[in-house]
Amino acid sequence: MAKTYHFKVGNGDMALVELENGRRILIDINIRSAADNANDDTPDVAAQLREILDRDDDDRLFIDAFLLTHPDADHVRGLQNHFHLGPLSSHKAADDKIVIRTMWSSPLVFRRRRKDDLLSADAEAWKDEARRRVALFRKNKTLGDGDRILVLGEDVDAKTDDLEGILVRAGERFANVDGIEDELFDALLLAPRLAETEDEANILTKNNSSVIIQMRIGAGGKEDAAYLLFGGDAEVVIWEKLWDRWQNESANLAYDLLVAPHHCSWHSLSCDSWSEKGEDAEVSPDARSALAQGRPGAMIVASSCPISDDDKDPPCIRAKREYEDMAGGFSGEFKCVGEVEGDDPVMFEIGRNGPKLKRVALAATTAAATGVGSEALAHG
């Protein structure tokens, strides 16, 4: 079985995709400092992640690939505290930080931020590590574990033209997880892409430059057991553009599991303000179409706090209703991570018939709840 884990990080993103062969892809993190406090009830997602991961021959915890959709704090929080940055030769056993074998990173999500939109220390650290790895590739033309990077999307002014071999352009597929082509996986990079006009460039903010990616997962002997769609914090205008680009090839937007963009925000579905217009706010038909390409029985998952019937956004009650309506159209289901009982991540097992919600019991959660150590509990 392949699996996906969706960690309880409030209004933030942190998901883990585990292939049948054991390779693991992490999408964003929001490891809040409160989780490190034994007296705080914030789920200790770092401990949960560490319990799931394997160690290499040198006893280092590792993740095969780590995708940062964009550098907002709620997508990269905790990077420096919990992940090793720099060459593997500088890894310290005493720190026991997680090795990132391959980074998946986009230069555009950093370039398009506003000048007054300061990056967090974790986001700056990610950018510096990405630059280190790219510089190493330019020097050596080959990279090993802990140095590899895939650059997702071309940069402006031909800055990435010399990166053939590690560059993935929007509209291209790749099957390389950790330096090896993987028959159980491939992915289509849907965004970001270079702006075609000056007007388009003006709307491509940091959120609207989020990496949007469709992953194909093989499991149970079936090559396309599931399609997963991740869209970061991309807003309505991007989903409209994706529908304009792909409506005649809508299979490229299909999914069996969608992580609702921007934590179930109304702004991914509408140009209107929910807090100002309420029920008079109108849904964009094109954005809704782009986000409604679920295959039969597909799941839509909101990585957010519980969703209340109020004027907050995100998460937004009206967006939840729209996603529930979409899911009904393909006999699927909407699930808010923050509304699922307990502190363990929400986990889906992927067999040949697609993703199924399963219970996961982690020793890290039990230990946090009881305040004492616990023997490891089996997943599943």
Secondary structure per residue as TSV (DSSP state, phi and psi in degrees):
chain	resnum	aa	ss	phi	psi
A	1	M	-	360.0	137.8
A	2	A	E	-86.2	165.8
A	3	K	E	-145.8	154.4
A	4	T	E	-127.1	139.4
A	5	Y	E	-116.7	134.3
A	6	H	E	-122.4	107.1
A	7	F	-	-81.8	149.8
A	8	K	-	-86.1	91.6
A	9	V	-	-119.1	24.9
A	10	G	S	68.7	-144.5
A	11	N	S	-82.3	80.3
A	12	G	S	-163.9	177.9
A	13	D	-	-124.1	138.6
A	14	M	-	-166.0	106.7
A	15	A	E	-132.2	149.9
A	16	L	E	-127.9	127.0
A	17	V	E	-105.2	125.2
A	18	E	E	-116.2	117.4
A	19	L	-	-79.1	163.9
A	20	E	T	-59.0	-30.3
A	21	N	T	-84.5	3.2
A	22	G	S	96.1	-12.1
A	23	R	-	-66.1	144.4
A	24	R	E	-130.3	137.8
A	25	I	E	-121.0	122.4
A	26	L	E	-99.6	131.7
A	27	I	E	-115.8	105.9
A	28	D	-	64.8	159.8
A	29	I	E	-143.9	149.8
A	30	N	E	-143.1	73.0
A	31	I	-	-92.7	96.9
A	32	R	-	-75.6	145.0
A	33	S	G	-62.3	-27.5
A	34	A	G	-60.4	-28.2
A	35	A	G	-67.8	-20.2
A	36	D	G	-82.5	-6.2
A	37	N	-	-94.6	116.6
A	38	A	T	-62.2	-20.3
A	39	N	T	-93.8	2.5
A	40	D	S	-104.3	145.9
A	41	D	-	-92.3	10.3
A	42	T	S	-65.2	129.0
A	43	P	-	-55.0	134.7
A	44	D	-	-84.7	78.8
A	45	V	H	-70.0	-26.4
A	46	A	H	-65.1	-44.6
A	47	A	H	-64.4	-38.5
A	48	Q	H	-62.6	-44.8
A	49	L	H	-62.2	-45.3
A	50	R	H	-60.4	-36.2
A	51	E	H	-65.5	-33.1
A	52	I	H	-77.4	-34.7
A	53	L	S	-72.8	159.8
A	54	D	E	-99.4	169.4
A	55	R	E	-111.9	148.8
A	56	D	-	-85.4	-173.9
A	57	D	T	-65.5	-16.9
A	58	D	T	-102.2	18.2
A	59	D	S	64.5	30.4
A	60	R	-	-102.5	129.0
A	61	L	E	-61.9	144.2
A	62	F	E	-148.6	154.3
A	63	I	E	-118.5	135.3
A	64	D	E	-67.6	-42.7
A	65	A	E	-146.5	144.9
A	66	F	E	-131.2	113.9
A	67	L	E	-98.4	123.1
A	68	L	-	-101.8	113.9
A	69	T	S	-70.2	-36.3
A	70	H	-	-170.4	161.4
A	71	P	-	-92.2	28.8
A	72	D	-	-62.9	150.1
A	73	A	H	-58.0	-35.6
A	74	D	H	-79.3	9.3
A	75	H	H	-121.1	-8.1
A	76	V	H	-136.5	5.0
A	77	R	E	-63.3	132.4
A	78	G	T	96.6	1.2
A	79	L	H	-57.4	-52.1
A	80	Q	H	-68.7	-32.7
A	81	N	H	-73.8	-28.7
A	82	H	H	-120.7	-9.9
A	83	F	B	-124.8	141.6
A	84	H	-	-76.2	133.0
A	85	L	-	-122.9	139.3
A	86	G	S	106.0	177.7
A	87	P	-	-63.2	151.8
A	88	L	G	-59.9	-27.0
A	89	S	G	-62.2	-19.2
A	90	S	G	-97.4	3.1
A	91	H	-	-66.7	132.7
A	92	K	-	-109.8	123.6
A	93	A	T	-58.8	-35.1
A	94	A	T	-65.3	-32.4
A	95	D	T	-77.6	-31.2
A	96	D	-	52.4	43.8
A	97	K	-	-83.1	158.5
A	98	I	B	-80.5	130.1
A	99	V	E	-82.6	134.3
A	100	I	E	-99.1	101.9
A	101	R	E	-63.9	-42.5
A	102	T	E	-137.4	128.7
A	103	M	E	-91.3	139.5
A	104	W	E	-113.2	112.4
A	105	S	E	-143.1	148.1
A	106	S	-	-113.9	128.9
A	107	P	S	-69.9	-26.8
A	108	L	H	-68.1	-30.9
A	109	V	H	-67.8	-22.6
A	110	F	H	-88.3	-39.6
A	111	R	H	-66.4	-31.1
A	112	R	T	-92.3	5.7
A	113	R	S	-72.5	151.1
A	114	R	-	-67.5	152.7
A	115	K	T	-61.9	-29.5
A	116	D	T	-89.8	2.0
A	117	D	S	-96.9	84.7
A	118	L	-	-70.2	140.3
A	119	L	-	-78.8	146.3
A	120	S	-	-70.0	165.6
A	121	A	H	-60.6	-36.3
A	122	D	H	-66.5	-40.9
A	123	A	H	-65.9	-40.1
A	124	E	H	-62.2	-38.9
A	125	A	H	-65.7	-39.9
A	126	W	H	-61.7	-46.6
A	127	K	H	-60.3	-43.2
A	128	D	H	-64.6	-40.4
A	129	E	H	-67.9	-38.6
A	130	A	H	-62.2	-42.7
A	131	R	H	-64.4	-39.3
A	132	R	H	-59.3	-44.4
A	133	R	H	-70.0	-39.0
A	134	V	H	-65.0	-42.9
A	135	A	H	-62.0	-37.5
A	136	L	H	-66.1	-38.4
A	137	F	H	-65.1	-42.6
A	138	R	H	-60.8	-33.2
A	139	K	H	-78.8	-44.0
A	140	N	H	-107.3	-19.2
A	141	K	S	62.5	13.2
A	142	T	-	-154.6	148.5
A	143	L	-	-137.4	148.2
A	144	G	-	-113.4	-175.7
A	145	D	T	-52.0	135.4
A	146	G	T	84.7	-8.6
A	147	D	T	-121.7	-12.9
A	148	R	E	-71.7	150.9
A	149	I	E	-150.5	142.2
A	150	L	E	-109.1	126.8
A	151	V	E	-93.0	115.7
A	152	L	E	-97.8	101.0
A	153	G	S	101.8	141.0
A	154	E	-	-70.2	150.1
A	155	D	-	-95.2	167.1
A	156	V	G	-71.5	162.2
A	157	D	G	54.4	33.8
A	158	A	G	60.6	25.9
A	159	K	T	-69.0	-18.1
A	160	T	T	-108.9	8.7
A	161	D	T	-65.3	-20.9
A	162	D	T	-95.4	14.9
A	163	L	-	-108.3	23.9
A	164	E	T	-55.4	133.2
A	165	G	T	110.3	-29.6
A	166	I	T	-126.9	1.0
A	167	L	E	-97.6	131.5
A	168	V	E	-117.0	120.5
A	169	R	-	-88.4	152.8
A	170	A	T	-56.8	132.3
A	171	G	T	94.9	-4.8
A	172	E	-	-100.4	154.0
A	173	R	E	-104.2	152.1
A	174	F	E	-143.8	153.4
A	175	A	-	-128.4	16.6
A	176	N	B	-96.7	112.7
A	177	V	S	-92.0	-55.7
A	178	D	S	-134.9	46.7
A	179	G	S	94.6	-3.1
A	180	I	S	-129.1	133.7
A	181	E	B	-62.8	135.0
A	182	D	-	-121.9	118.1
A	183	E	T	-70.8	-15.1
A	184	L	T	-88.7	2.9
A	185	F	E	-153.2	139.3
A	186	D	E	-151.5	167.3
A	187	A	E	-142.2	145.4
A	188	L	E	-107.7	122.0
A	189	L	E	-83.2	112.9
A	190	L	E	-91.6	-31.3
A	191	A	E	-163.1	157.6
A	192	P	-	-86.4	162.7
A	193	R	-	-133.8	164.0
A	194	L	-	-65.6	144.6
A	195	A	-	-70.0	141.3
A	196	E	S	-95.1	-21.2
A	197	T	S	-138.0	164.8
A	198	E	H	-65.7	-38.4
A	199	D	H	-61.8	-40.5
A	200	E	H	-65.8	-39.7
A	201	A	H	-59.8	-33.0
A	202	N	H	-68.5	-22.4
A	203	I	H	-97.8	-4.7
A	204	L	-	-88.7	74.5
A	205	T	-	-76.1	-177.4
A	206	K	S	-60.0	-48.3
A	207	N	G	-60.5	-43.7
A	208	N	G	-77.0	0.4
A	209	S	G	-107.3	12.4
A	210	S	-	-54.2	144.5
A	211	V	-	-67.0	128.1
A	212	I	E	-118.4	126.1
A	213	I	E	-142.3	136.6
A	214	Q	E	-107.4	122.5
A	215	M	E	-106.5	135.0
A	216	R	E	-98.4	128.7
A	217	I	E	-117.3	124.4
A	218	G	E	-92.5	139.8
A	219	A	E	-163.1	151.9
A	220	G	T	59.7	28.4
A	221	G	T	81.5	5.1
A	222	K	E	-112.2	126.7
A	223	E	E	-64.3	-36.1
A	224	D	E	-118.5	55.4
A	225	A	E	-61.1	-32.3
A	226	A	E	-157.3	147.4
A	227	Y	E	-114.2	132.9
A	228	L	E	-114.0	139.2
A	229	L	E	-125.6	121.3
A	230	F	E	-119.3	136.2
A	231	G	-	-133.7	15.3
A	232	G	T	54.4	-132.2
A	233	D	T	-110.3	24.8
A	234	A	-	-57.7	135.1
A	235	E	-	-99.4	-177.8
A	236	V	H	-54.2	-41.6
A	237	V	H	-63.0	-31.8
A	238	I	H	-72.7	-41.6
A	239	W	H	-67.0	-33.1
A	240	E	H	-63.2	-43.7
A	241	K	H	-66.0	-37.5
A	242	L	H	-65.8	-38.2
A	243	W	H	-66.6	-40.4
A	244	D	H	-61.1	-37.6
A	245	R	H	-77.5	-36.9
A	246	W	H	-116.7	5.2
A	247	Q	G	-61.5	-27.3
A	248	N	G	-87.4	-4.7
A	249	E	G	-133.9	53.8
A	250	S	G	-65.4	-13.4
A	251	A	G	-60.1	-23.0
A	252	N	G	-75.8	-7.4
A	253	L	G	-111.7	3.1
A	254	A	-	-71.8	153.1
A	255	Y	E	-154.1	154.5
A	256	D	E	-103.6	-17.0
A	257	L	E	-147.4	120.3
A	258	L	E	-112.9	129.0
A	259	V	E	-88.1	110.7
A	260	A	-	-55.0	125.7
A	261	P	H	-62.7	146.8
A	262	H	H	52.7	44.5
A	263	H	H	56.7	44.8
A	264	C	H	64.8	45.6
A	265	S	-	-84.6	143.2
A	266	W	G	-65.2	-27.3
A	267	H	G	-70.3	-9.4
A	268	S	G	-85.7	-9.9
A	269	L	T	-118.3	-14.0
A	270	S	-	-152.2	149.2
A	271	C	S	-84.3	-14.6
A	272	D	S	-84.0	150.8
A	273	S	-	-81.4	126.6
A	274	W	H	-68.8	-41.0
A	275	S	H	-67.7	-28.7
A	276	E	H	-89.8	-40.5
A	277	K	H	-103.9	-18.3
A	278	G	G	55.9	-133.7
A	279	E	G	-66.9	-12.1
A	280	D	G	-81.4	-10.2
A	281	A	-	-64.0	138.3
A	282	E	-	-106.1	140.7
A	283	V	-	-79.8	140.8
A	284	S	-	-77.2	119.0
A	285	P	H	-59.7	-38.1
A	286	D	H	-71.1	-43.5
A	287	A	H	-62.9	-41.6
A	288	R	H	-63.7	-39.7
A	289	S	H	-63.1	-42.1
A	290	A	H	-61.3	-36.3
A	291	L	H	-91.3	-0.1
A	292	A	T	-108.7	20.9
A	293	Q	-	-90.9	41.6
A	294	G	E	-70.4	141.1
A	295	R	E	-79.5	165.3
A	296	P	E	-52.4	127.4
A	297	G	E	82.0	9.8
A	298	A	E	-64.2	153.3
A	299	M	E	-105.9	140.2
A	300	I	E	-115.0	122.9
A	301	V	E	-115.5	128.4
A	302	A	E	-101.6	119.2
A	303	S	-	-89.2	86.4
A	304	S	S	-155.6	173.3
A	305	C	S	-68.0	167.3
A	306	P	-	-53.1	144.5
A	307	I	-	-98.1	117.9
A	308	S	-	-101.3	157.2
A	309	D	S	-84.3	79.7
A	310	D	S	-147.6	-166.3
A	311	D	S	-97.7	15.7
A	312	K	-	-75.3	151.0
A	313	D	-	-163.8	118.4
A	314	P	S	-87.5	165.7
A	315	P	S	-75.7	157.6
A	316	C	-	-119.3	129.4
A	317	I	H	-62.5	-35.6
A	318	R	H	-68.6	-39.2
A	319	A	H	-63.2	-40.9
A	320	K	H	-58.3	-44.1
A	321	R	H	-63.2	-39.1
A	322	E	H	-64.3	-43.2
A	323	Y	H	-67.0	-37.2
A	324	E	H	-62.9	-39.3
A	325	D	H	-66.9	-41.4
A	326	M	H	-58.2	-49.5
A	327	A	H	-59.9	-37.2
A	328	G	H	-62.0	-29.6
A	329	G	H	-69.2	-22.7
A	330	F	T	-123.1	28.8
A	331	S	T	54.8	37.8
A	332	G	-	-104.2	-157.9
A	333	E	E	-150.6	145.9
A	334	F	E	-102.5	135.9
A	335	K	E	-137.5	124.4
A	336	C	E	-93.8	122.9
A	337	V	G	-57.8	-41.0
A	338	G	G	-70.5	-12.2
A	339	E	G	-99.7	-0.5
A	340	V	S	-86.1	133.2
A	341	E	S	-62.2	144.1
A	342	G	S	91.5	174.2
A	343	D	S	-102.7	-10.5
A	344	D	S	-65.8	154.6
A	345	P	-	-62.3	153.5
A	346	V	E	-79.8	126.8
A	347	M	E	-123.6	137.4
A	348	F	E	-116.9	130.9
A	349	E	E	-90.8	138.0
A	350	I	E	-113.7	109.8
A	351	G	E	-108.1	-165.4
A	352	R	T	-65.7	-16.3
A	353	N	T	-101.7	17.8
A	354	G	E	94.3	-173.2
A	355	P	E	-77.8	139.4
A	356	K	E	-130.6	133.0
A	357	L	E	-66.0	130.0
A	358	K	E	-132.0	156.1
A	359	R	-	-79.0	139.4
A	360	V	-	-125.5	133.3
A	361	A	-	-120.2	115.4
A	362	L	-	-110.6	139.1
A	363	A	H	-61.8	-33.3
A	364	A	H	-61.2	-37.8
A	365	T	H	-70.6	-43.0
A	366	T	H	-62.2	-42.7
A	367	A	H	-63.6	-40.1
A	368	A	H	-66.4	-37.0
A	369	A	H	-72.2	-34.7
A	370	T	H	-95.0	-19.5
A	371	G	S	81.1	6.7
A	372	V	S	-131.0	166.5
A	373	G	-	-66.8	162.8
A	374	S	-	-147.9	143.8
A	375	E	-	-67.1	150.5
A	376	A	-	-59.3	136.2
A	377	L	-	-102.9	147.3
A	378	A	-	-71.0	141.4
A	379	H	-	-73.7	148.5
A	380	G	-	116.1	360.0
